């Protein structure tokens, strides 16, 4: 209990203010997960889940911190979503891991899937904005909904091995960074600026792997319990 109390209350002094330690640590775990995802390592998923749990407590600010802290329900909700989808991705990557430790073969999603992703982003944002506003999310609420929907889509795309999922993260960051700054979550905002550059690197790494790696040939019948 003493450790948990310290974790929830600890702050890092920065200039005239301070940053929540768990916000910083949660984002570091998120960055490590992104690095593991770029290298297609299974450990990227459980590492990311740890970061998600920490950030969930951060974005529900009024429940786990000061009463004046802004609630970003889209940011908080996407941590729950991350955990659920990460379990799916973790299971999928473990089942397909090769002898070199790489767990997925990058591939382009295709025109139909791309159109579906764009439609999902737009429709999902319009659908969730009124709900998040009703629940008291921070303005502009549409930006919070956009980051939630985009994060769901990007995480699912990573689990499927779609190269385009990196570009979805870029779209999320373009909207999410200004939102986080305006809401006062500076550690997350600065980290997402770095994420933006990192996701572009990840896109080119996966695109190159898609061009150069030979397709895998399965020699055993797939186990239906792993699908």
GIHUBEL-V625012 format. One record per backbone hydrogen bond with DSSP energy under -1.0 kcal/mol. CO is the residue of the C=O (numbers start at 1). NH is the residue of the N-H. E is the energy in kcal/mol with one decimal. If there is no record, write none. Layout:
CO,NH,E / CO,NH,E
//
This chain:
1,5,-2.7 / 2,6,-2.3 / 3,7,-2.8 / 4,8,-2.4 / 5,9,-1.5 / 6,10,-2.5 / 10,21,-2.3 / 12,19,-2.3 / 14,17,-2.5 / 17,14,-2.5 / 19,12,-3.2 / 20,24,-1.8 / 21,25,-3.0 / 22,26,-2.2 / 23,27,-1.8 / 24,28,-1.9 / 25,29,-2.3 / 26,30,-1.7 / 27,31,-2.2 / 28,32,-2.4 / 29,33,-2.2 / 30,34,-2.1 / 31,35,-2.3 / 32,36,-2.5 / 33,37,-2.3 / 34,38,-2.2 / 35,39,-1.7 / 36,41,-2.7 / 40,103,-2.4 / 41,44,-1.6 / 42,45,-1.7 / 43,47,-1.8 / 44,48,-1.8 / 45,49,-2.0 / 46,50,-1.6 / 47,51,-1.6 / 48,52,-2.3 / 49,53,-2.2 / 50,54,-1.8 / 51,55,-2.5 / 52,56,-2.1 / 53,57,-1.2 / 55,59,-2.4 / 56,60,-1.1 / 59,72,-1.9 / 60,63,-1.4 / 60,64,-1.8 / 61,65,-1.9 / 66,69,-1.5 / 71,138,-1.2 / 72,76,-2.9 / 73,77,-3.4 / 74,78,-2.1 / 76,80,-1.2 / 77,81,-2.3 / 78,82,-3.0 / 79,83,-2.0 / 80,84,-2.0 / 81,85,-3.0 / 82,86,-2.9 / 83,87,-1.6 / 84,88,-1.3 / 85,89,-2.8 / 86,90,-3.1 / 87,91,-2.1 / 88,92,-2.5 / 89,93,-2.9 / 90,94,-2.2 / 91,95,-1.7 / 92,96,-1.1 / 98,101,-1.7 / 102,98,-2.7 / 107,163,-2.0 / 110,114,-2.3 / 111,115,-2.5 / 112,116,-1.9 / 113,117,-2.3 / 114,118,-2.3 / 115,119,-2.3 / 116,120,-2.4 / 117,121,-2.3 / 118,122,-2.1 / 119,123,-2.8 / 120,124,-2.2 / 121,125,-1.8 / 122,126,-2.2 / 123,127,-2.4 / 124,128,-2.2 / 125,129,-1.8 / 128,132,-2.9 / 129,133,-2.3 / 130,134,-2.3 / 131,135,-1.9 / 132,137,-2.6 / 133,136,-1.1 / 140,144,-1.1 / 141,145,-2.4 / 142,146,-2.6 / 143,147,-2.1 / 144,148,-1.7 / 145,149,-2.7 / 146,150,-2.8 / 147,151,-2.0 / 148,152,-2.1 / 149,153,-2.3 / 150,154,-2.8 / 151,155,-2.3 / 152,156,-2.0 / 153,157,-2.5 / 154,158,-2.1 / 155,159,-1.9 / 156,160,-1.9 / 157,161,-1.1 / 157,162,-2.5 / 161,107,-2.4 / 162,165,-1.3 / 163,166,-1.5 / 164,168,-1.5 / 165,169,-1.5 / 166,170,-1.4 / 167,171,-2.0 / 168,172,-2.0 / 169,173,-2.6 / 170,174,-2.2 / 172,176,-3.1 / 173,177,-2.4 / 175,179,-1.3 / 176,180,-2.5 / 177,181,-2.2 / 178,182,-2.4 / 179,183,-1.8 / 180,185,-2.2 / 181,184,-1.0 / 184,186,-1.3 / 185,189,-2.1 / 186,190,-2.9 / 187,191,-2.1 / 188,192,-2.3 / 189,193,-1.5 / 190,194,-1.6 / 191,195,-2.4 / 192,196,-2.0 / 193,197,-1.2 / 194,198,-2.4 / 195,199,-3.3 / 196,200,-1.2 / 197,201,-1.7 / 198,202,-2.6 / 199,203,-2.2 / 200,204,-1.8 / 201,205,-2.2 / 202,206,-2.5 / 203,207,-2.6 / 204,208,-2.1 / 205,209,-2.1 / 206,210,-2.4 / 207,211,-1.3 / 208,212,-2.1 / 209,213,-2.4 / 223,226,-2.2 / 224,227,-1.1
//
